[in-house]
Amino acid sequence: MKKTGHPLGLHRVIEPKGSLPQAAFKVDNTPEIYDNEILLDVEVLNITSASFLRLKKEAGASEESLARAVSCIIAERGKYQDPVLGSGGMLVGTVAEIGEKLTGRNDLAIGDRVATLVSLTATPLRVEKILRINRATDQVWVKGQAVIFERGLYARIPDDLPLEVSLAVMDVAGAPAMVAQSVKPGNTALVIGGGKAGLLCLHEARKRAGSDGKTIAAEFSEKRCREIQALDLADVVLNLDVTKPVDVMEAISEATSGTMADFTINVVNVENSEMASILATKTSGTVFFYNTATSFTKAALGAESVGAPVKMLIGNGYVPGHAELTFRILRENRALRRFFESIYRK
């Protein structure tokens, strides 16, 4: 008889007691499950872009230095949670054991390969060895174990999509799902950032805005701007530094004949992009911050300082149906799928 666990995983919290696993500084990552947990043999971690970029800058870009930095965080906290940004990522693993309380579930079996849809910041994780790191894609291949709680979220890896691509897009599935809910026919949608989340959001925004709407991409990398144009994901592609808010405001004003964006999606991985997002959006519009480097103090006080009554949404990694919606995008847009495969299948 296994020990009884709390539905929210409180039994795993070491420090501080009483907090939830995501907010805890340290959790118990012992790979012996309670009655309401699932044990995974972990294959690969997909660390958030913002966190991986920070590690490269502070720890060094070599595989050895990155492996050491990732290992230290996990050893200290019992999970992966960036000590500066607070962000994590997600993982793919194979089901090794299912707790007695969960054995009646008909959606999961021993040996199933799943992607976790809850952040690594809330996932007890033990890594025995880091096997390799793909520095270009933020993916870390490991030998280790992870625990999913009773209310944890996961999705089976589909057979028709490559593992590396599925893992990459699952890490940002909440972004295009929110776009699908929010962008309306005829809207002007602005996507700030042309990473994997940005590309998925551009596809969904263009689909939802329709022929009467407009989709604008703002991206710092000239190379990625050319790739967005080649993929035909946006009506307008602008090469912009989003840490320069006035420049962005003026460029969006020109691109929209002064009407600005109805819905702005911020998915860059850098700091100080808040005001560019706010100033690019019409006063009756909405800004969706899916950037984990966002300062909500800067966003709130900055909007106040310029008299911009825009609605602001905080990115939620979970939107019902987000996994299947994101997989559907790759099935709908074969050019985008091939592009992701060219990046992640290396």
JOTA-V51921 format. One record per residue. N is the residue number from 1. SS is DSSP state (H for helix, E for strand, - for the rest). Layout:
BEGIN
n->N ss->SS
n->N ss->SS
END
This chain:
BEGIN
n->1 ss->-
n->2 ss->-
n->3 ss->-
n->4 ss->-
n->5 ss->-
n->6 ss->-
n->7 ss->-
n->8 ss->-
n->9 ss->-
n->10 ss->H
n->11 ss->H
n->12 ss->H
n->13 ss->E
n->14 ss->E
n->15 ss->E
n->16 ss->-
n->17 ss->-
n->18 ss->-
n->19 ss->-
n->20 ss->-
n->21 ss->-
n->22 ss->-
n->23 ss->-
n->24 ss->-
n->25 ss->-
n->26 ss->E
n->27 ss->E
n->28 ss->-
n->29 ss->-
n->30 ss->-
n->31 ss->-
n->32 ss->-
n->33 ss->-
n->34 ss->-
n->35 ss->-
n->36 ss->-
n->37 ss->-
n->38 ss->E
n->39 ss->E
n->40 ss->E
n->41 ss->E
n->42 ss->E
n->43 ss->E
n->44 ss->E
n->45 ss->E
n->46 ss->E
n->47 ss->E
n->48 ss->-
n->49 ss->H
n->50 ss->H
n->51 ss->H
n->52 ss->H
n->53 ss->H
n->54 ss->H
n->55 ss->H
n->56 ss->H
n->57 ss->H
n->58 ss->H
n->59 ss->H
n->60 ss->-
n->61 ss->-
n->62 ss->-
n->63 ss->H
n->64 ss->H
n->65 ss->H
n->66 ss->H
n->67 ss->H
n->68 ss->H
n->69 ss->H
n->70 ss->H
n->71 ss->H
n->72 ss->H
n->73 ss->H
n->74 ss->H
n->75 ss->H
n->76 ss->H
n->77 ss->H
n->78 ss->-
n->79 ss->-
n->80 ss->-
n->81 ss->-
n->82 ss->-
n->83 ss->-
n->84 ss->-
n->85 ss->-
n->86 ss->-
n->87 ss->-
n->88 ss->-
n->89 ss->E
n->90 ss->E
n->91 ss->E
n->92 ss->E
n->93 ss->E
n->94 ss->E
n->95 ss->E
n->96 ss->E
n->97 ss->E
n->98 ss->E
n->99 ss->-
n->100 ss->H
n->101 ss->H
n->102 ss->H
n->103 ss->-
n->104 ss->-
n->105 ss->-
n->106 ss->-
n->107 ss->-
n->108 ss->-
n->109 ss->-
n->110 ss->-
n->111 ss->-
n->112 ss->-
n->113 ss->E
n->114 ss->E
n->115 ss->E
n->116 ss->E
n->117 ss->-
n->118 ss->-
n->119 ss->-
n->120 ss->H
n->121 ss->H
n->122 ss->H
n->123 ss->-
n->124 ss->-
n->125 ss->E
n->126 ss->E
n->127 ss->E
n->128 ss->E
n->129 ss->E
n->130 ss->E
n->131 ss->E
n->132 ss->E
n->133 ss->E
n->134 ss->E
n->135 ss->-
n->136 ss->-
n->137 ss->-
n->138 ss->-
n->139 ss->E
n->140 ss->E
n->141 ss->E
n->142 ss->E
n->143 ss->E
n->144 ss->E
n->145 ss->E
n->146 ss->E
n->147 ss->E
n->148 ss->E
n->149 ss->-
n->150 ss->-
n->151 ss->-
n->152 ss->-
n->153 ss->-
n->154 ss->E
n->155 ss->E
n->156 ss->E
n->157 ss->-
n->158 ss->-
n->159 ss->-
n->160 ss->-
n->161 ss->-
n->162 ss->-
n->163 ss->H
n->164 ss->H
n->165 ss->H
n->166 ss->H
n->167 ss->H
n->168 ss->H
n->169 ss->H
n->170 ss->H
n->171 ss->-
n->172 ss->-
n->173 ss->H
n->174 ss->H
n->175 ss->H
n->176 ss->H
n->177 ss->H
n->178 ss->H
n->179 ss->H
n->180 ss->H
n->181 ss->H
n->182 ss->H
n->183 ss->-
n->184 ss->-
n->185 ss->-
n->186 ss->-
n->187 ss->-
n->188 ss->E
n->189 ss->E
n->190 ss->E
n->191 ss->E
n->192 ss->E
n->193 ss->-
n->194 ss->-
n->195 ss->-
n->196 ss->H
n->197 ss->H
n->198 ss->H
n->199 ss->H
n->200 ss->H
n->201 ss->H
n->202 ss->H
n->203 ss->H
n->204 ss->H
n->205 ss->H
n->206 ss->H
n->207 ss->H
n->208 ss->H
n->209 ss->H
n->210 ss->-
n->211 ss->-
n->212 ss->-
n->213 ss->-
n->214 ss->E
n->215 ss->E
n->216 ss->E
n->217 ss->E
n->218 ss->E
n->219 ss->E
n->220 ss->-
n->221 ss->-
n->222 ss->H
n->223 ss->H
n->224 ss->H
n->225 ss->H
n->226 ss->H
n->227 ss->H
n->228 ss->H
n->229 ss->H
n->230 ss->H
n->231 ss->-
n->232 ss->-
n->233 ss->-
n->234 ss->-
n->235 ss->-
n->236 ss->E
n->237 ss->E
n->238 ss->E
n->239 ss->E
n->240 ss->-
n->241 ss->-
n->242 ss->-
n->243 ss->-
n->244 ss->-
n->245 ss->H
n->246 ss->H
n->247 ss->H
n->248 ss->H
n->249 ss->H
n->250 ss->H
n->251 ss->H
n->252 ss->H
n->253 ss->H
n->254 ss->H
n->255 ss->H
n->256 ss->-
n->257 ss->-
n->258 ss->-
n->259 ss->-
n->260 ss->-
n->261 ss->E
n->262 ss->E
n->263 ss->E
n->264 ss->E
n->265 ss->E
n->266 ss->E
n->267 ss->-
n->268 ss->-
n->269 ss->-
n->270 ss->-
n->271 ss->-
n->272 ss->-
n->273 ss->-
n->274 ss->H
n->275 ss->H
n->276 ss->H
n->277 ss->H
n->278 ss->H
n->279 ss->H
n->280 ss->-
n->281 ss->E
n->282 ss->E
n->283 ss->E
n->284 ss->E
n->285 ss->E
n->286 ss->E
n->287 ss->E
n->288 ss->E
n->289 ss->E
n->290 ss->-
n->291 ss->-
n->292 ss->-
n->293 ss->-
n->294 ss->-
n->295 ss->-
n->296 ss->H
n->297 ss->H
n->298 ss->H
n->299 ss->H
n->300 ss->H
n->301 ss->H
n->302 ss->H
n->303 ss->H
n->304 ss->H
n->305 ss->H
n->306 ss->-
n->307 ss->-
n->308 ss->-
n->309 ss->-
n->310 ss->-
n->311 ss->E
n->312 ss->E
n->313 ss->E
n->314 ss->E
n->315 ss->-
n->316 ss->-
n->317 ss->-
n->318 ss->-
n->319 ss->-
n->320 ss->-
n->321 ss->-
n->322 ss->H
n->323 ss->H
n->324 ss->H
n->325 ss->H
n->326 ss->H
n->327 ss->H
n->328 ss->H
n->329 ss->H
n->330 ss->H
n->331 ss->H
n->332 ss->H
n->333 ss->-
n->334 ss->H
n->335 ss->H
n->336 ss->H
n->337 ss->H
n->338 ss->H
n->339 ss->H
n->340 ss->H
n->341 ss->H
n->342 ss->H
n->343 ss->H
n->344 ss->H
n->345 ss->-
n->346 ss->-
END
